[in-house]
Amino acid sequence: MSPINTSQVIPSHETMMKDAGGNRKTPRRLQPIINKGACRISVKHKMEVIKNFTKLDIDWYRLDFYENICLNLLQAGYHRTYSELFQLIEMDKHKRIEAGLDSATSTTVPFSRQIDKLQAMLKFMIDVENAGATQNYDEMYKKCLATANFFRGQKDDQWLVKHFLYKCNHIANKTVCAVNFLSTEKSNADEKIQGSTLSQLQEIANRRLIESSYHIVKFDSDTGKYSDALRGANILYHELKKSPPYLVPPEDPAVETDDSWCITAPKMISEVCEQIVNCLLRQADEADNKRNDEYLQLLLTAESLANESENQNLVGACKHRMSQFYEMNGDMNMAYEHAEKYYQLSKKLDNIHRLKACKAMAELHEKMGDLYNARCYLTELEEVASDCGDPRIAAEVNMLLADFHATQSKELEEAGESARNGFRWALRTDNQELTNRLRLWCGIADGRLIEETFLTAVLCARTDLTAMVSLLKWRDTRIPMRKTNKEDFNRITKCTFLERKDNLGKQRLFTLNNSSPVAGASVTNA
């Protein structure tokens, strides 16, 4: 056995981790297992795919849909479409920022990510630019109006409708200016205009300008901007007074090719008058002071335009407000005159106007002390409410009847019946406030009826056996008490009051007789 060489040095761990050149090496068991052939094949395959890509292909996968559309528009030469699209996207961004994070607008998808809407809108916008390149302004107008009509039915896209309607108005103004410029140079006009005469172009341009203004007025009215709608409608009304008669244009320009449209379309000036009257009546309803001359002048203007529009519903609404104005100012004769005209007109209108007219006539007769006619109009009001079939209207009418019978005619049984009928109607409306009010009127009517019957029974029960028995039964079983008529009540209570009067006289005489000897004794002692 060979001896152990103690001079041999055992290498350390760090020495084992280095190669002959002193470089650090990784142990074999820690080296990753790599398939070098597979790696070369994969890289070669990737290089072959990338080699066939163009810059446009790379941009298509790297950019989103909106950015790719912008690049395509610029490359195709549609610079105006690109500028307008960029402007709309920026408008949407600012609108979302101004609305704030807590608003419903921030929860909607940004317009730049709504691919379907972008594609549809771009088709219209490209058609507009193509028509503009050929100076076909009427085609530009139609395409812009079609774009506005595309977004009209969607609540979140009303800002786009406004944008394209104002663009229609801008195109119409531009067309009028161009035609007027051509008309000043008649020598060159025939060379520049092909297919149409100058007079026809002027007529179309002026008509498009009027139609675009009407579309904007109607849009403002439909979206609740009544002050803007009233301002635009007044300007348009004065323009229509000086223009030939125009018809109301359709919202979809494709309908203009249908011959039936010209037959059914109303006159534009009548529709504009209706827009003005609606805005004026809304201002009248929101006015703080409804008794001054300015309010009366507003109603007179609305009534005049309503008569011009030949819309009987608006005429009736003006008559109704005129009656209310004179009633508040204490002129009952003028109030009754306008209410009577409204009532006669309401017979030709729908049930809503008949309800308002009957109610107005009943209230006027009630204030003038004519309870008979007031009751007749209330009866007619109840019949009209039954024909409507609306539970809310029927409940309100029955509440009005209960109030009249309980406070005016003193017919408490009919008041209770009307209140109970109204309460049954109110239960079908799911309106808790209306239900509570009619429940209160049921209690008022029953309480007034019990009060009248109960008090007479209590007063008669002291001497009348029948009234006493009725009172005791009502106390025990709540059986309805027999109502004592006026003659029996006077007869019974008269005897009771006479007996009490005699008793009080005898008691007073007895008191005087007892006090006189005491008074005489005191005088003697003095």
C-alpha positions in Angstrom: 0.0 0.0 0.0 1.6 3.2 -1.1 2.0 5.9 1.4 -0.2 9.1 1.1 1.4 12.1 -0.5 0.6 14.8 1.9 2.2 17.5 -0.3 -0.6 17.1 -2.9 -3.0 20.2 -2.8 -6.7 19.5 -3.0 -8.2 22.1 -5.4 -10.9 24.4 -4.0 -14.4 25.0 -5.3 -13.4 28.2 -7.1 -10.5 26.6 -8.7 -12.7 23.8 -10.0 -15.0 26.4 -11.6 -12.3 27.8 -13.8 -10.7 26.3 -17.0 -7.0 26.0 -17.9 -6.9 29.6 -19.0 -8.3 30.9 -15.8 -11.7 31.7 -17.2 -14.9 30.9 -15.2 -16.9 28.0 -16.6 -20.4 26.7 -15.9 -20.7 23.2 -14.5 -22.1 20.7 -17.0 -25.1 19.9 -14.9 -26.2 23.6 -14.9 -25.9 24.2 -18.7 -29.3 24.5 -20.5 -30.1 21.9 -23.1 -30.4 23.6 -26.4 -31.3 22.1 -29.8 -29.0 24.1 -32.0 -30.5 22.8 -35.2 -34.0 23.7 -34.2 -32.9 27.2 -33.3 -31.4 27.7 -36.7 -34.5 26.5 -38.4 -36.8 28.8 -36.3 -34.7 31.9 -37.0 -34.4 31.1 -40.7 -38.2 30.7 -40.8 -38.8 34.0 -39.1 -36.3 35.8 -41.4 -38.2 34.5 -44.4 -41.5 35.9 -43.1 -40.2 39.2 -42.2 -38.4 39.6 -45.5 -41.8 39.7 -47.3 -43.2 42.4 -45.0 -43.4 46.0 -46.3 -43.5 49.1 -44.2 -47.3 49.3 -44.7 -47.7 45.8 -43.4 -45.6 46.6 -40.3 -47.6 49.8 -39.7 -50.9 47.9 -40.1 -50.0 45.5 -37.2 -48.2 48.1 -35.1 -50.8 51.0 -35.3 -54.5 50.9 -34.4 -57.4 51.2 -36.8 -57.8 55.0 -36.6 -54.1 55.6 -37.2 -54.0 53.3 -40.1 -57.0 55.1 -41.6 -55.2 58.4 -41.3 -52.2 57.0 -43.1 -54.4 55.6 -45.9 -56.2 58.9 -46.3 -53.0 60.8 -46.6 -51.5 58.4 -49.0 -54.6 58.4 -51.1 -54.7 62.2 -51.2 -57.9 62.8 -49.2 -56.4 65.6 -47.2 -59.6 67.4 -46.3 -61.2 64.1 -45.1 -58.1 63.5 -43.0 -58.3 67.0 -41.4 -62.0 66.7 -40.7 -61.6 63.2 -39.2 -58.7 64.4 -37.0 -60.9 67.4 -35.9 -63.8 65.1 -34.9 -61.5 62.8 -32.9 -60.1 65.8 -31.0 -63.6 67.1 -30.4 -64.5 63.7 -28.9 -61.5 63.7 -26.7 -62.2 67.3 -25.4 -65.8 66.4 -24.8 -64.9 63.4 -22.7 -62.4 65.4 -20.7 -64.9 68.2 -20.0 -67.5 65.7 -18.9 -65.3 64.2 -16.2 -64.6 60.7 -15.0 -67.9 60.5 -13.1 -70.1 61.2 -16.1 -71.8 58.7 -18.4 -69.7 60.0 -21.3 -66.5 58.6 -19.9 -67.9 55.1 -19.8 -68.7 55.0 -23.5 -66.2 53.7 -26.1 -64.1 56.5 -27.6 -65.1 57.4 -31.1 -61.7 56.5 -32.5 -62.3 52.8 -31.5 -65.8 52.5 -32.9 -64.7 50.8 -36.1 -68.2 50.4 -37.7 -69.1 54.0 -37.3 -65.7 55.2 -38.5 -66.0 53.1 -41.7 -69.5 54.3 -42.4 -68.7 57.9 -41.8 -65.5 57.7 -43.9 -67.5 56.5 -46.9 -69.7 59.5 -46.7 -66.8 61.9 -46.1 -64.8 60.5 -49.1 -67.9 60.9 -51.3 -68.2 64.5 -50.1 -64.6 65.3 -51.0 -65.0 63.6 -54.4 -68.1 65.7 -55.1 -66.2 68.8 -54.1 -63.4 68.0 -56.5 -65.9 68.1 -59.3 -67.6 71.2 -57.8 -70.9 69.3 -57.5 -72.1 71.3 -54.4 -75.6 69.8 -54.4 -74.1 66.3 -54.1 -71.9 67.5 -51.3 -74.9 68.8 -49.5 -76.8 65.5 -49.9 -73.9 63.4 -48.7 -73.4 65.6 -45.6 -77.2 65.4 -44.8 -77.1 61.6 -45.3 -74.2 61.4 -42.8 -76.2 63.4 -40.2 -79.2 61.2 -40.8 -77.0 58.1 -40.2 -76.1 59.3 -36.7 -79.5 60.8 -35.9 -81.1 57.8 -34.2 -78.2 57.3 -31.7 -78.3 59.3 -28.5 -74.6 59.5 -27.9 -73.8 60.7 -31.4 -76.0 63.9 -31.5 -72.8 66.0 -31.5 -72.0 64.4 -34.9 -75.5 65.2 -36.2 -74.9 68.8 -35.2 -71.5 68.9 -36.9 -72.7 67.6 -40.2 -75.9 69.8 -40.2 -73.8 72.9 -39.8 -71.5 71.6 -42.5 -74.6 71.3 -44.8 -75.4 75.0 -44.0 -71.8 75.9 -44.7 -71.9 74.1 -48.1 -75.2 75.8 -48.9 -73.8 79.2 -48.1 -70.7 78.5 -50.2 -72.9 77.4 -53.1 -75.0 80.6 -52.9 -71.9 82.7 -52.9 -70.5 80.8 -55.9 -73.7 81.2 -57.9 -74.0 84.9 -57.1 -70.4 85.3 -58.3 -71.2 83.6 -61.5 -74.2 85.7 -62.1 -72.1 88.8 -62.0 -70.0 87.5 -64.9 -72.7 86.5 -67.3 -70.2 86.4 -70.2 -68.2 83.5 -68.6 -71.2 81.9 -66.9 -72.3 79.9 -69.9 -68.8 78.5 -70.4 -68.5 77.4 -66.7 -71.9 76.0 -66.2 -72.7 72.7 -67.9 -76.0 70.9 -67.9 -78.0 73.5 -65.9 -79.0 77.0 -66.4 -77.9 79.7 -64.0 -81.4 80.4 -62.8 -81.9 76.7 -61.9 -78.6 76.7 -59.9 -79.7 79.8 -58.0 -83.1 78.3 -57.2 -81.4 75.0 -55.9 -78.8 76.9 -53.9 -81.3 79.2 -52.2 -83.6 76.2 -51.4 -80.7 74.2 -49.9 -79.8 77.2 -47.7 -83.4 77.5 -46.4 -83.6 73.7 -45.9 -80.3 73.5 -44.0 -81.5 76.3 -41.7 -84.7 74.4 -41.1 -82.8 71.2 -40.2 -80.7 73.1 -37.6 -83.8 74.7 -36.1 -85.6 71.4 -35.8 -82.4 69.7 -34.3 -82.1 72.5 -31.7 -85.8 72.1 -30.8 -85.6 68.3 -30.6 -82.5 68.4 -28.3 -84.0 70.9 -25.9 -82.1 74.1 -27.0 -85.2 76.2 -27.3 -83.6 79.6 -27.1 -81.3 78.7 -30.1 -84.3 77.2 -31.9 -86.4 80.3 -31.3 -83.6 82.6 -32.6 -83.1 80.5 -35.7 -86.8 80.1 -36.4 -87.4 83.8 -36.2 -84.7 84.5 -38.8 -86.0 81.7 -41.0 -89.6 82.9 -40.7 -88.7 86.3 -42.1 -86.6 84.7 -44.9 -89.6 82.5 -45.9 -91.9 85.5 -46.0 -89.7 86.8 -48.9 -89.1 83.4 -50.6 -91.2 81.2 -52.8 -93.2 78.5 -50.9 -91.0 75.7 -49.9 -91.9 72.3 -48.6 -90.5 70.6 -45.4 -87.4 68.7 -46.5 -87.0 65.1 -45.5 -84.2 64.1 -43.1 -83.0 61.5 -45.6 -82.1 63.1 -48.9 -82.7 59.8 -50.7 -86.5 60.3 -50.1 -86.5 63.3 -52.4 -86.5 61.0 -55.4 -89.9 59.6 -54.4 -92.8 61.5 -56.1 -95.1 60.9 -53.1 -92.9 63.0 -50.9 -94.0 66.2 -52.6 -97.7 65.3 -52.1 -97.5 64.6 -48.4 -94.9 67.2 -47.3 -96.4 70.2 -45.5 -95.4 73.8 -46.1 -92.2 74.9 -44.4 -93.5 78.2 -43.2 -96.3 76.4 -41.3 -93.8 74.2 -39.6 -91.6 77.1 -38.7 -94.6 78.9 -37.2 -95.2 75.8 -35.1 -91.6 75.7 -33.9 -91.8 79.4 -32.8 -95.2 78.8 -31.0 -93.8 75.8 -29.2 -90.8 77.8 -28.0 -92.9 80.8 -27.0 -95.3 78.6 -25.0 -92.5 76.9 -23.2 -91.1 80.3 -22.3 -94.5 81.3 -21.1 -94.7 78.2 -18.9 -91.3 79.0 -17.4 -91.9 82.7 -16.9 -91.6 83.9 -13.3 -94.2 86.8 -13.6 -97.3 85.7 -15.5 -99.4 88.8 -14.8 -97.4 91.6 -16.6 -97.9 93.0 -20.1 -94.8 91.2 -21.5 -96.4 87.9 -20.7 -99.6 89.0 -22.4 -97.7 90.2 -25.5 -95.9 86.9 -25.7 -99.2 85.0 -25.7 -100.7 87.3 -28.3 -97.6 86.7 -30.6 -97.9 82.9 -30.1 -101.7 83.0 -30.8 -101.1 85.0 -34.0 -98.5 82.5 -35.3 -100.6 79.6 -34.2 -103.5 80.9 -36.4 -101.0 81.3 -39.3 -99.8 77.8 -38.9 -103.4 76.5 -39.0 -102.5 74.0 -36.2 -105.7 73.9 -34.1 -103.9 72.2 -31.2 -101.6 75.2 -30.8 -104.5 77.6 -31.2 -106.3 75.8 -28.4 -103.2 75.9 -26.2 -102.9 79.6 -26.7 -106.6 80.2 -25.8 -106.2 78.1 -22.6 -103.2 80.2 -21.4 -105.0 83.5 -22.3 -107.9 82.4 -20.2 -105.6 81.6 -17.3 -103.9 85.0 -17.6 -107.1 87.0 -17.4 -108.3 84.8 -14.5 -105.2 85.5 -12.5 -105.7 89.3 -13.2 -109.3 89.2 -12.1 -110.9 89.8 -15.4 -113.5 87.0 -15.3 -115.4 88.0 -18.4 -112.3 87.9 -20.7 -111.2 84.7 -19.0 -114.6 83.1 -19.6 -114.6 84.3 -23.2 -111.3 82.6 -24.0 -112.2 79.5 -22.0 -115.5 79.2 -23.9 -113.6 79.4 -27.3 -111.2 76.8 -26.1 -114.0 74.5 -25.0 -115.8 74.8 -28.4 -112.5 74.2 -30.2 -111.6 71.2 -28.0 -114.6 69.2 -29.3 -112.7 68.9 -32.6 -109.5 67.9 -30.9 -108.3 65.0 -28.8 -109.4 64.0 -25.3 -106.4 65.8 -23.7 -107.7 69.2 -24.9 -111.2 68.3 -23.9 -110.1 67.5 -20.4 -108.3 70.8 -20.0 -111.2 72.7 -21.5 -113.8 71.1 -19.2 -111.7 71.6 -16.2 -111.1 75.3 -17.0 -114.9 75.9 -17.5 -115.8 74.1 -14.3 -113.3 76.1 -12.3 -114.5 79.4 -13.8 -118.2 78.6 -13.0 -117.2 77.5 -9.5 -115.4 80.8 -8.9 -118.4 82.7 -10.2 -120.7 80.8 -7.9 -122.5 78.9 -10.6 -122.4 75.5 -9.0 -124.9 73.9 -11.3 -122.9 74.5 -14.5 -119.7 73.7 -12.7 -121.2 70.3 -11.8 -122.3 69.8 -15.4 -118.8 70.4 -16.7 -117.3 68.1 -14.0 -119.7 65.4 -15.1 -118.6 65.7 -18.7 -115.0 65.8 -17.5 -115.6 62.4 -15.7 -117.0 60.9 -18.9 -114.1 62.1 -21.0 -111.6 60.7 -18.4 -113.3 57.3 -18.6 -113.0 57.3 -22.4 -109.3 58.0 -22.2 -108.6 54.8 -20.2 -105.6 56.4 -18.5 -105.6 55.5 -14.7 -103.7 58.6 -13.7 -106.1 61.0 -15.5 -109.1 59.1 -14.1 -107.7 59.3 -10.6 -107.0 63.1 -10.8 -110.5 63.8 -12.2 -112.2 61.8 -9.4 -110.1 63.7 -6.9 -111.3 67.0 -8.4 -114.9 65.7 -8.1 -114.4 64.7 -4.5 -113.0 68.2 -3.7 -116.0 69.8 -5.4 -118.6 67.7 -3.6 -117.0 68.0 -0.2 -116.3 71.7 -0.2 -118.8 73.3 -2.6 -121.9 71.2 -3.2 -121.8 69.6 0.3 -122.8 66.2 -1.3 -120.7 64.1 1.1 -121.9 60.7 -0.1 -121.0 61.6 -3.7 -117.7 63.0 -2.5 -116.9 59.7 -0.8 -117.9 57.7 -3.9 -115.7 59.9 -6.1 -112.7 59.6 -3.7 -113.0 55.8 -3.5 -113.2 55.5 -7.3 -110.2 57.7 -7.6 -108.3 55.7 -5.1 -109.0 52.5 -7.0 -107.7 54.2 -10.2 -104.6 55.5 -8.3 -103.7 51.9 -7.2 -103.2 51.0 -10.9 -100.7 53.8 -11.5 -98.0 52.8 -9.0 -97.9 56.5 -8.1 -97.5 56.7 -4.3 -98.0 60.4 -4.0 -101.3 60.3 -5.9 -102.4 57.3 -4.0 -101.8 59.0 -0.6 -103.7 62.1 -1.7 -106.7 60.1 -2.7 -106.5 58.1 0.5 -106.6 61.4 2.3 -109.7 62.5 0.3 -111.4 59.2 1.2 -110.8 60.0 4.9 -112.0 63.6 4.5 -115.2 62.6 2.8 -116.0 59.8 5.3 -115.1 62.0 8.2 -117.3 64.8 7.0 -120.2 62.4 6.5 -119.7 60.8 9.9 -119.4 64.2 11.5 -122.8 65.3 10.1 -124.5 62.1 11.0 -122.8 61.6 14.4 -123.5 65.1 15.7 -127.1 65.0 14.8 -127.5 61.5 16.4 -125.8 62.7 19.6 -128.0 65.7 20.0 -131.2 63.7 19.3 -130.3 60.7 21.4 -131.1 62.5 24.7 -134.8 62.5 23.9 -135.2 60.3 20.8 -135.1 56.5 21.4 -134.4 55.7 17.7 -131.4 58.0 17.6 -130.1 56.5 20.9 -130.4 52.9 19.6 -128.7 53.9 16.3 -125.9 55.5 18.2 -125.4 52.5 20.5 -125.4 50.1 17.5 -122.8 52.2 15.7 -120.7 52.2 18.8 -120.9 48.4 19.2 -120.8 47.2 15.6 -120.1 50.3 13.5 -123.4 49.8 11.7 -124.1 53.0 9.6 -126.3 55.4 11.5 -129.6 56.6 10.1 -129.3 60.1 9.0 -131.7 62.5 10.6 -133.4 64.9 8.3 -133.5 68.6 9.0 -137.2 68.7 10.1 -136.9 65.9 12.6 -133.7 67.4 14.0 -135.4 70.7 14.6 -138.4 69.1 16.1 -136.5 66.9 18.5 -133.9 69.5 19.5 -136.4 72.2 19.9 -138.2 70.4 22.7 -134.9 69.7 24.3 -133.8 73.3 24.2 -137.2 74.5 25.5 -136.9 72.1 28.5 -133.4 73.3 29.2 -134.6 76.9 29.0 -137.4 76.3 31.5 -135.1 74.5 33.8 -132.6 77.3 33.7 -135.4 79.9 34.4 -136.7 77.9 37.4 -133.2 77.5 38.8 -132.5 81.2 38.4 -135.8 82.1 40.2 -135.1 79.7 43.0 -131.6 81.2 43.5 -133.1 84.7 43.6 -135.8 83.7 46.2 -133.2 82.1 48.4 -130.9 85.1 48.3 -133.6 87.8 49.1 -134.1 87.0 52.9 -130.4 87.2 53.5 -130.2 90.5 51.9 -133.1 91.9 54.0 -131.5 90.7 57.3 -128.3 92.4 56.5 -130.1 95.7 55.9 -131.9 95.5 59.3 -128.7 94.9 61.2 -127.2 97.9 59.5 
